[in-house]
Amino acid sequence: MKRQSTNQAGPWESFYGPNLGYIMEVYEVYQENPEEIDPELKELFDQWGPPAAVEREAGQSSPASSLPTGNQDLGKIVAAVNLADNIRTYGHLAADIYPLNDRDKDTRRIDLKEYNLTEEDLKGIPVEFICPQAPSDVRNGLDAINHLKKVYTSKLAYEIAHVHELEEKSWLKNKIESGSILTKSSKEQKLALLKRLSEVEGFEKYIHRTFVGQKRFSIEGLDNMVPLLDELVRYSVENGARTINIGMAHRGRLNVLAHVIGKPYEMIFAEFQHAPSKALIPSEGSIGITYGWTGDVKYHLGADRKIGVSDTARARVTLANNPSHLEVVSPIVAGYTRAAQEEREQNGCPAQNPETSYAIMIHGDAAFPGEGVVAETFNMSGLRGFNTGGSIHLIANNMIGFTTESYDSRSTKYASDTAKGFEVPIVHVNADDPEACLAAAVLAYEYRNKFNKDFVIDLIGYRRFGHNEMDEPMVTNPVMYNKIINHPTPRKIYEERLISEGIVTQEEAAKMEKDIEDTLKTAYEKVPTKDENPDIVMNPPEDVTNGFPKIDTSVDFDQLRGLNDELLQWPEGFTPFKKLEKILQRRGGVFEGKGKIDWAHAETLAFATILKEGTPIRLTGQDSERGTFAQRHLVLHDHETGQEMIPLHQLKDSNASFSVFNSPLTETAVVGYEYGYNVFAPETLVLWEAQFGDFANTAQVMFDQFISAGRAKWGQKSGLVMLLPHGYEGQGPEHSSARLERFLQSAAEFNWTVANCSTAGQYFHILRRQAAILQKEEVRPLVIMTPKSLLRNQFAAATAEELANGQFHSVLEQPGLGENPEKVERIVLTSGKMAIDLEENLKGKEGLDWVHILRVEELYPFPKSDITEIMKRYPNLNELLWVQEEPKNMGGWTFAESRLRDIAPEGVAVKYAGRRRRSSPAEGEPIVHKKEQSRIISEALTR
């Protein structure tokens, strides 16, 4: 029976926009010939009649009974629905989002004439077909269209058409179109907002006058960034956030430090005046500021602030230290945030609570689309090993990059378009409208909290001065800067608005400015005089220079055997791949003298002992669960169901979490993420593994700017471990070298440890040593050249006794050589795979009592004293020969040569054996490689 009208929406309540338009078009065909349409739709039309919208309010009848039935009238409805949807999709093109009003507004897609509609046509169309979420004062289709134009083309514009999840899009539409995000501010709130803008502007103007010509990367033109951040912090803390991590580049950083983080004005002024500032840190401890010994420029520095929330809870807001490599801080603050969200004090995977912490990433408009690490960070946002429940991205949009106009810096319309591919909602907001900025902040946080996904706020403003206050922008960008010169400041615009509303008088506003200037002057008077005799030595603290504390890394033999047994027990019903099960079960016999412990087995046992001692572990890398070389197998898969099982989660009486994740195919973002995680979770052994060592090249900025220098610059400690597969097997220039020389070149002031271990036992003990120093002042990152072909090489394997009762040795002596001290004339020094190649070539050779081989397992800190003590045993020594597989300008030689010359006894020559200087790391032909390797070994072992 056909149902021509209804007071219930039935199946049509899920249709709106173009989908509703489509249904209406099909209904027209249905009226002419029902048999021509899809049978399922015909059945719906038979039962429910024409499409009807959901009742707007309880008791209000559906418009279905009054729905026009003629084809022409239905065509008008379809056109109106399409117009409404295009306003939602393209309204941002006509929005008032540019403070300088220097962009043409595109209204073509939202004009009535484009749809053959008149205002009278729209008046006859029910609101529900166009905007079901409209406020109650919207009474007909014309009101609805005007309402949509108002909300989608104002100073706050939206891009959500690329968000495909229906629930998310519906929620966003409801928030936007109901008007609920644009709440009215009270008089007190508006006055507080004016005061904040006065502080922001007053701070910049005071610095401009007081420290003439000094770089500050002024916020001016984007002043409302500070109130926006204030609102994010306030609103999120009220809704349960306890840690907020901010990452940003230079622009506006000093203002954010002063007003969002609360760094005292006098500290910032002291840095401008090159005066001592440490004594100016507030004594109550609400502001955390750390120092390195070499320091950094003021607009790179970070800090953190504690906010009192209640008698029992405090929140922490952190601004991450960040050098001039701009966007690289984004994955670092994501790592901070994941670490803050996780509880690591139980066995298994850490428990994650995204509500406790989130990240705010502030980007430049040129850098957001220009730097690939932005997209890399977005890509990680939905991955199980890296998600943080959504970050809020704020584009500090000056509409210019240094001197480069937008049309030369990106191929997209908006700076924010990178986010569209990840279906991230975007709002564009006019940076001259503070209340619109606050509304954007609340919408961003509510969306993030509800859907645990990222959100982008494109804060569109301008840059009042040149890039760094020292260059003249009229030289390169005269058209833009002629507009800026005559444009009132955001504070002035808001002041005039409040004066017109009768909320403040001109005199009251002037007094507000005067009070702020007096505060700044008082702060300046507290600044000490310039330090005319600064510390130019800048020595690291003794805790750093004293080296490693004495640490016993041995493990009770029976305990180690018990852990080994636990790791070989599968849950009932779990069936791993048979071939793999057979390989793993062989590990059970090593404690009874059956075979030796290879590299991956030693690693797993090291992890087990570290977890047993209460230290959490996190390991990531592109294939780290299995291992690039099918060696690790920390995650097992049921052969029949695919179910995962991690043996390290099954350890009895363990109270530390263990995580291992295959990472996305990126190095920069993942290394930054793991560094950030480690900084925020210093008690955790965090390891990043390159698929091949040379992949680390892509993350060079992280090594140079953060991991190697972060403590010297900012006092930021890290114990991150980097595992870089390295070794020459004749596989060509790629994947042979982890560029050991680059890490050694950056090695100084005990900033990190660089090792090239040759045995599984050494690897076991260096991991345990690293875990033991994590929470000590002596902590430092650890760079390990890990093997490839040596992973299963029996010369590199260890006995159970070596793991249980051994220690890490910075220098290993080759067994069987150097036993007759009087005869030794040459000491060969080598490391890593080269040491094993030499050992393999000792088999069957006699008459080698004239040579001894030392394996330098720890290249930095270079073991001078250990080598010196060994040399003292050999009175007839006349030659130290450094042997390596890398070319002469790579590897360890360029680092070791001067140190060997320092300790070589008088008359003892220091020489080199290896490949000659090359531009490429290795030969591309395996036969050539073998011949070269044979030549080097022969040279080392021939008189």
Disulfide bonds with the S-S distance in Angstrom:
none
